Amino acid sequence: MRDNQYQPYTHLRAAIDDGITCLDVSFYTSDLAVSVFCIDHERACLDISSADGQVSISSTGGGPVTRADIALARELAHGAARYLSECERLYAKRHLPPAARAEA
């Protein structure tokens, strides 16, 4: 399929069940902004946003950075690296000549 057959969109779902709120935000677009900033010289914040929505990740309880926050930041970094690798692999495979694509 051609790239222009897929239109970007953002999916948001909110559910409340027995007093527990569950939010699900999915960005299906490459039109995202990713920023990192520091709050009060002790809190790091990762912000992923589009024109349609925003997700922010910050330190536990909005307080100073903890070891658990560092572990989460490492997990996010590893996940982002795996996402990059998979995108590059799939893009390269799709843009191989037809004969090479059949062998891949």
Backbone as ProteinMPNN parsed JSONL, in Angstrom:
{"seq_chain_A": "MRDNQYQPYTHLRAAIDDGITCLDVSFYTSDLAVSVFCIDHERACLDISSADGQVSISSTGGGPVTRADIALARELAHGAARYLSECERLYAKRHLPPAARAEA", "coords_chain_A": {"N_chain_A": [[0.83, -1.181, 0.0], [0.344, 2.287, -0.532], [1.933, 5.074, 1.079], [0.221, 7.324, 1.328], [-2.298, 6.262, 1.632], [-2.888, 5.798, 4.195], [-4.179, 7.504, 6.838], [-3.249, 9.793, 9.395], [-4.149, 9.479, 12.856], [-5.526, 9.951, 16.164], [-6.249, 8.024, 18.968], [-8.374, 7.882, 21.706], [-9.359, 6.53, 24.748], [-11.443, 6.232, 27.492], [-12.297, 4.706, 30.485], [-14.36, 3.92, 33.196], [-14.579, 1.808, 35.824], [-15.992, 0.295, 38.508], [-15.11, 2.459, 40.068], [-12.497, 2.763, 39.286], [-10.375, 4.377, 37.122], [-9.447, 4.085, 33.762], [-7.258, 5.043, 31.307], [-6.504, 5.315, 27.866], [-4.339, 6.23, 25.429], [-3.578, 6.497, 22.098], [-1.337, 7.213, 19.585], [-1.421, 7.417, 16.201], [0.407, 8.439, 14.232], [3.088, 10.215, 12.689], [3.439, 12.759, 13.265], [4.367, 14.025, 15.763], [5.445, 15.671, 18.74], [8.229, 15.517, 20.786], [9.392, 16.163, 23.921], [11.643, 17.031, 26.57], [11.95, 18.151, 29.829], [12.884, 19.977, 32.81], [11.528, 20.297, 36.059], [11.317, 22.465, 38.745], [14.015, 21.968, 39.366], [14.317, 19.333, 40.196], [12.625, 17.434, 39.178], [12.17, 15.433, 36.378], [10.598, 15.555, 33.173], [8.903, 13.922, 30.615], [7.429, 14.57, 27.595], [5.043, 13.793, 25.221], [3.414, 14.767, 22.403], [0.698, 15.746, 20.223], [-1.319, 17.565, 17.843], [-3.724, 16.654, 18.656], [-3.6, 15.438, 21.192], [-1.928, 14.705, 24.346], [0.677, 13.196, 26.235], [2.207, 12.942, 29.295], [5.021, 12.1, 31.225], [6.325, 11.831, 34.391], [8.268, 12.181, 37.423], [7.83, 9.976, 40.27], [4.903, 10.516, 42.04], [5.096, 13.214, 41.546], [7.306, 14.199, 42.791], [10.813, 14.436, 43.81], [13.242, 12.796, 41.683], [13.394, 9.253, 41.719], [14.972, 6.008, 42.326], [13.318, 4.148, 41.124], [12.116, 5.737, 39.172], [14.304, 6.197, 37.516], [14.75, 3.583, 36.626], [12.382, 3.208, 35.16], [12.772, 5.189, 33.185], [14.968, 4.094, 31.846], [13.763, 1.773, 30.828], [11.882, 2.938, 29.1], [13.67, 4.165, 27.284], [14.972, 1.904, 26.211], [12.769, 0.639, 25.041], [12.06, 2.584, 23.126], [14.349, 2.471, 21.514], [14.119, -0.141, 20.518], [11.726, 0.168, 19.095], [12.552, 2.03, 17.132], [14.468, 0.442, 15.767], [12.82, -1.612, 14.772], [11.077, -0.138, 13.11], [12.939, 0.83, 11.212], [13.805, -1.606, 10.122], [11.409, -2.666, 8.988], [10.745, -0.636, 7.176], [12.976, -0.675, 5.449], [12.731, -3.269, 4.434], [10.315, -3.061, 3.046], [11.041, -1.35, 1.029], [12.811, -2.68, -0.539], [14.044, -4.033, -3.669], [11.671, -5.87, -5.721], [12.538, -8.602, -6.227], [14.477, -9.043, -4.234], [12.865, -8.627, -2.033], [11.207, -10.85, -1.978], [12.953, -12.786, -1.098], [13.561, -11.963, 1.434]], "CA_chain_A": [[0.0, 0.0, 0.0], [1.073, 3.544, -0.583], [1.904, 5.836, 2.325], [-0.889, 8.263, 1.399], [-3.552, 5.549, 1.893], [-3.047, 5.752, 5.647], [-4.317, 8.838, 7.397], [-2.914, 9.824, 10.818], [-5.241, 9.732, 13.794], [-5.265, 9.729, 17.58], [-7.328, 7.278, 19.605], [-8.44, 8.09, 23.146], [-10.417, 5.754, 25.388], [-11.499, 6.379, 28.945], [-13.274, 3.796, 31.072], [-14.439, 3.923, 34.658], [-15.196, 0.559, 36.25], [-15.884, 0.159, 39.971], [-14.355, 3.575, 40.624], [-11.134, 2.78, 38.765], [-10.323, 5.018, 35.808], [-8.418, 3.577, 32.846], [-7.095, 5.888, 30.127], [-5.699, 4.736, 26.794], [-4.077, 7.186, 24.367], [-2.767, 5.906, 21.032], [-1.032, 8.116, 18.491], [-1.123, 6.726, 14.953], [0.913, 9.516, 13.403], [4.49, 10.599, 12.909], [3.405, 14.191, 13.566], [4.434, 14.147, 17.217], [6.545, 16.426, 19.329], [8.754, 14.878, 21.987], [10.255, 17.101, 24.634], [12.051, 16.691, 27.932], [12.284, 19.353, 30.574], [13.066, 19.808, 34.249], [10.623, 21.117, 36.863], [11.815, 22.746, 40.097], [15.381, 21.453, 39.505], [14.365, 17.988, 40.789], [11.716, 16.539, 38.474], [12.274, 15.349, 34.924], [9.301, 15.314, 32.553], [8.903, 13.532, 29.209], [6.15, 14.975, 27.037], [4.798, 13.366, 23.846], [2.16, 15.435, 22.078], [0.294, 16.071, 18.858], [-2.393, 18.559, 17.883], [-4.909, 15.998, 19.203], [-3.479, 14.951, 22.556], [-0.63, 14.807, 25.004], [0.997, 12.278, 27.319], [3.364, 13.397, 30.064], [5.533, 11.148, 32.208], [7.221, 12.535, 35.296], [8.731, 11.411, 38.573], [6.843, 9.391, 41.162], [4.177, 11.422, 42.918], [5.442, 14.598, 41.282], [8.399, 14.598, 43.673], [12.164, 14.245, 43.287], [13.502, 11.556, 40.955], [13.742, 8.098, 42.544], [15.582, 4.899, 41.57], [12.263, 3.561, 40.29], [11.966, 6.614, 38.012], [15.444, 5.918, 36.637], [14.474, 2.282, 35.998], [11.361, 3.429, 34.14], [13.387, 5.943, 32.089], [15.772, 3.129, 31.071], [12.817, 0.917, 30.105], [11.372, 3.752, 27.993], [14.746, 4.326, 26.306], [15.153, 0.614, 25.521], [11.587, 0.449, 24.2], [12.177, 3.496, 21.992], [15.402, 1.932, 20.641], [13.544, -1.298, 19.817], [10.764, 0.715, 18.141], [13.351, 2.573, 16.033], [15.044, -0.675, 15.028], [11.75, -2.301, 14.047], [10.646, 0.753, 12.032], [13.975, 0.812, 10.176], [13.781, -2.922, 9.472], [10.201, -2.788, 8.169], [10.854, 0.327, 6.085], [13.975, -1.188, 4.499], [12.171, -4.459, 3.778], [9.281, -2.632, 2.117], [11.632, -0.615, -0.075], [13.73, -3.532, -1.3], [13.543, -4.421, -4.986], [10.762, -7.027, -5.607], [13.242, -9.885, -6.163], [15.098, -9.143, -2.912], [11.781, -8.67, -1.04], [10.723, -12.235, -1.932], [13.937, -13.566, -0.356], [13.685, -11.43, 2.809]], "C_chain_A": [[0.873, 1.242, 0.0], [0.911, 4.291, 0.736], [0.672, 6.732, 2.444], [-2.243, 7.586, 1.595], [-3.85, 5.486, 3.39], [-3.09, 7.166, 6.192], [-3.995, 8.807, 8.888], [-4.161, 10.058, 11.672], [-4.765, 9.46, 15.209], [-6.486, 9.054, 18.174], [-7.256, 7.524, 21.105], [-9.62, 7.306, 23.689], [-10.312, 5.977, 26.878], [-12.601, 5.46, 29.456], [-13.208, 3.913, 32.592], [-15.226, 2.682, 35.059], [-14.94, 0.383, 37.742], [-14.993, 1.239, 40.58], [-12.921, 3.672, 40.157], [-11.164, 3.341, 37.35], [-9.159, 4.448, 35.003], [-8.402, 4.475, 31.612], [-6.163, 5.211, 29.131], [-5.559, 5.789, 25.705], [-3.156, 6.513, 23.36], [-2.58, 6.927, 19.932], [-0.668, 7.276, 17.271], [-0.699, 7.781, 13.931], [2.4, 9.713, 13.678], [4.59, 12.083, 13.232], [3.312, 14.396, 15.078], [5.598, 15.043, 17.612], [6.956, 15.7, 20.606], [9.682, 15.875, 22.655], [10.534, 16.591, 26.041], [12.423, 17.997, 28.621], [12.355, 19.037, 32.055], [12.141, 20.778, 34.976], [11.238, 21.257, 38.259], [13.201, 22.16, 40.372], [15.449, 20.069, 40.144], [13.463, 16.982, 40.1], [11.98, 16.586, 36.979], [10.881, 15.055, 34.373], [9.514, 14.993, 31.075], [7.511, 13.828, 28.687], [6.088, 14.531, 25.581], [3.444, 13.95, 23.466], [1.962, 15.588, 20.579], [-0.751, 17.168, 18.973], [-3.626, 17.992, 18.585], [-4.807, 15.597, 20.661], [-2.065, 15.04, 23.072], [-0.519, 13.745, 26.089], [2.253, 12.811, 27.993], [3.732, 12.331, 31.084], [6.519, 11.906, 33.073], [7.506, 11.649, 36.5], [7.583, 11.002, 39.505], [6.225, 10.433, 42.082], [4.455, 12.89, 42.673], [6.554, 15.118, 42.161], [9.751, 14.409, 43.014], [12.316, 12.874, 42.624], [13.957, 10.456, 41.919], [14.463, 7.055, 41.687], [14.562, 4.24, 40.661], [12.025, 4.412, 39.037], [13.095, 6.392, 37.011], [15.243, 4.588, 35.923], [13.43, 2.432, 34.897], [11.948, 4.175, 32.944], [14.245, 5.021, 31.22], [14.874, 2.231, 30.234], [12.22, 1.669, 28.909], [12.423, 3.906, 26.895], [14.973, 3.041, 25.521], [13.976, 0.338, 24.594], [11.636, 1.332, 22.961], [13.24, 3.004, 21.016], [14.892, 0.727, 19.863], [12.527, -0.85, 18.77], [11.483, 1.275, 16.909], [13.886, 1.451, 15.154], [13.982, -1.389, 14.185], [11.229, -1.444, 12.896], [11.649, 0.744, 10.885], [13.962, -0.499, 9.412], [12.594, -3.043, 8.522], [10.232, -1.838, 6.973], [11.814, -0.189, 5.018], [13.424, -2.381, 3.735], [11.147, -4.051, 2.726], [9.859, -1.932, 0.899], [12.723, -1.387, -0.81], [13.174, -3.753, -2.698], [12.683, -5.678, -4.855], [11.462, -8.373, -5.471], [13.861, -10.081, -4.788], [14.031, -9.26, -1.829], [11.265, -10.103, -0.88], [11.66, -13.121, -1.112], [14.015, -13.166, 1.109], [12.702, -12.066, 3.758]], "O_chain_A": [[2.006, 1.226, 0.482], [-0.104, 4.163, 1.42], [0.131, 6.889, 3.538], [-3.252, 8.281, 1.715], [-4.965, 5.148, 3.788], [-2.142, 7.934, 6.023], [-4.422, 7.887, 9.585], [-5.096, 10.744, 11.26], [-3.734, 8.821, 15.422], [-7.619, 9.461, 17.918], [-6.191, 7.388, 21.708], [-10.734, 7.394, 23.172], [-9.226, 5.918, 27.455], [-13.708, 5.445, 28.917], [-12.13, 3.994, 33.18], [-16.388, 2.521, 34.686], [-13.79, 0.329, 38.178], [-14.216, 0.968, 41.495], [-12.192, 4.569, 40.582], [-11.888, 2.843, 36.487], [-8.037, 4.343, 35.497], [-9.426, 4.642, 30.95], [-5.159, 4.61, 29.513], [-6.559, 6.2, 25.115], [-2.087, 6.018, 23.717], [-3.557, 7.454, 19.399], [0.293, 6.507, 17.31], [-1.357, 7.985, 12.91], [2.893, 9.411, 14.765], [5.682, 12.607, 13.448], [2.304, 14.878, 15.594], [6.597, 15.148, 16.902], [6.105, 15.316, 21.409], [10.631, 16.369, 22.047], [9.759, 15.825, 26.614], [13.125, 18.836, 28.055], [11.94, 17.965, 32.497], [11.986, 21.93, 34.568], [11.631, 20.264, 38.872], [13.521, 21.882, 41.528], [16.518, 19.657, 40.593], [13.526, 15.791, 40.404], [12.008, 17.663, 36.383], [10.079, 14.387, 35.025], [10.223, 15.713, 30.373], [6.52, 13.388, 29.27], [6.976, 14.855, 24.793], [2.439, 13.668, 24.119], [2.906, 15.564, 19.789], [-1.037, 17.648, 20.07], [-4.477, 18.747, 19.055], [-5.835, 15.428, 21.317], [-1.134, 15.398, 22.351], [-1.494, 13.434, 26.774], [3.247, 13.097, 27.326], [2.864, 11.736, 31.723], [7.439, 12.547, 32.564], [7.039, 10.512, 36.579], [6.515, 11.614, 39.51], [6.927, 11.138, 42.807], [4.095, 13.732, 43.495], [6.743, 16.329, 42.279], [9.834, 14.241, 41.797], [11.61, 11.924, 42.961], [14.78, 10.683, 42.805], [14.553, 7.202, 40.468], [14.895, 3.818, 39.553], [11.762, 3.872, 37.962], [12.869, 6.399, 35.801], [15.537, 4.478, 34.733], [13.574, 1.851, 33.821], [11.65, 3.827, 31.801], [14.249, 5.151, 29.996], [15.174, 1.953, 29.073], [12.071, 1.098, 27.828], [12.106, 3.792, 25.711], [15.148, 3.079, 24.303], [14.167, -0.145, 23.478], [11.293, 0.885, 21.866], [13.051, 3.11, 19.804], [15.195, 0.583, 18.679], [12.468, -1.419, 17.681], [11.069, 1.022, 15.777], [13.767, 1.509, 13.93], [14.223, -1.726, 13.026], [10.966, -1.966, 11.813], [11.262, 0.66, 9.719], [14.093, -0.507, 8.188], [12.754, -3.473, 7.38], [9.794, -2.198, 5.88], [11.507, -0.147, 3.826], [13.624, -2.494, 2.525], [11.11, -4.625, 1.638], [9.232, -1.921, -0.161], [13.47, -0.817, -1.605], [11.963, -3.67, -2.9], [12.933, -6.488, -3.962], [11.028, -9.209, -4.678], [13.779, -11.175, -4.228], [14.254, -9.919, -0.813], [10.926, -10.521, 0.227], [11.219, -14.094, -0.501], [14.483, -13.945, 1.939], [12.68, -11.728, 4.941]]}, "name": "protein", "num_of_chains": 1, "seq": "MRDNQYQPYTHLRAAIDDGITCLDVSFYTSDLAVSVFCIDHERACLDISSADGQVSISSTGGGPVTRADIALARELAHGAARYLSECERLYAKRHLPPAARAEA"}
